[in-house]
Amino acid sequence: MVDKVLRNFEDILNAVKDKAPKRVAVAVAQDDAIMEAVQGAREQKIAEFILVGDREKIHETAGKLGVSLEDVQIIHEPDDRKAAYRAVALVSGGQADVLMKGLINTADLLRAVLDKEIGLRTGRVLSHTAVYELPGFDRLLMVTDGGMNIAPTLQQKADIIQNSVQLARVLGISPAKVAVLAAVEVINPDMPATLEAAALTKMADRGQIKGAIVDGPLALDNAISLEAASHKGIKSPVAGMADILVTPDIVAGNILGKSLVYIAKGKIAGLVLGAAKPVVVTSRADTHEAKLMSIALGALLG
């Protein structure tokens, strides 16, 4: 854990640069976006890479983009599925600290992550946590899960929270303030999200979720705005000051996350959590900065 709260992406980069570079194993690395991210991370001195994939295609892609692969380890494996398993084995075997998705379907990569023999299972559900730097916000804001679990159960939501709390801790946020979102801030039996939010709050009170102060149901406005919480008379250590927003399902999480980027003009980084080591899974629509910051997050956590 860092010795101060990291409040923006520059803080994250500086914190990673203060550490020895972590090694990132990339599964099926012959991809333009991956080559650019590799170059950026090496220039920033935040990570070193082991590229697993078709050696000829990796060199061809790097040459086309003018990316130097000097001192970069390349493991030749032209079969995508086998490349995923070899990259995972590098991480589970301690030869790399972070796993990164290349030119391969996420489901195929995660199948290797969950392999009983060489995988990175922990017993917790895998989930995606996005970290946002937002204009006008004095802190980083985390949103989960807008990328993996379609309609998580109560126990899965507890795991999703615990995964995000682990990331919050390395950002210097402890205990993390977690808002379990719903459309309203009162319990309504006709709205299952409010019932689950209340249950998660009690689970945290009883120590079933550790390292966090959890409250819900909270609507988005009173989760992040002290003014909104005050107007509604909500008294809570989380209201208006949430570090982590837990959405009811993947639809809400995906819409909220993309709204923060495309409407609020926020910057994003993200990781798949719940495995023994962090997994960097970026979208082809993500900016170069988003990919670089996701690698930095993985290096910080790894």
Buried (B, 14 or more C-beta within 10 A) or exposed (E): EBEEBBBBBEBBBBBBEEEEBBBBBBBBBBBBBBBBBBBBBBEBEBBBBBBBBBBEBBBEBBEEEEBEBEEBBBBEBEEBBBBBBBBBBBBBEEEBBBBBBBBBEBEBBBBBBEBEEBBBBBEBBBBBBBBBBBEEBEBBBBBBBBBBBEEBEEEBBBBBBBBBBBBBBBBBBBBBBBBBBBEBBEBEEEBEBBBBBBBBBEBBEEEBBEBBBBBBBBBBBBBBBEEBBEEBEBEBEBBBBBBBBBBBBBEBBBEBBBEBBEEEEBBBBBBBBBBBBBBBBBBEEBBEBBBBBBBBBBBBBB
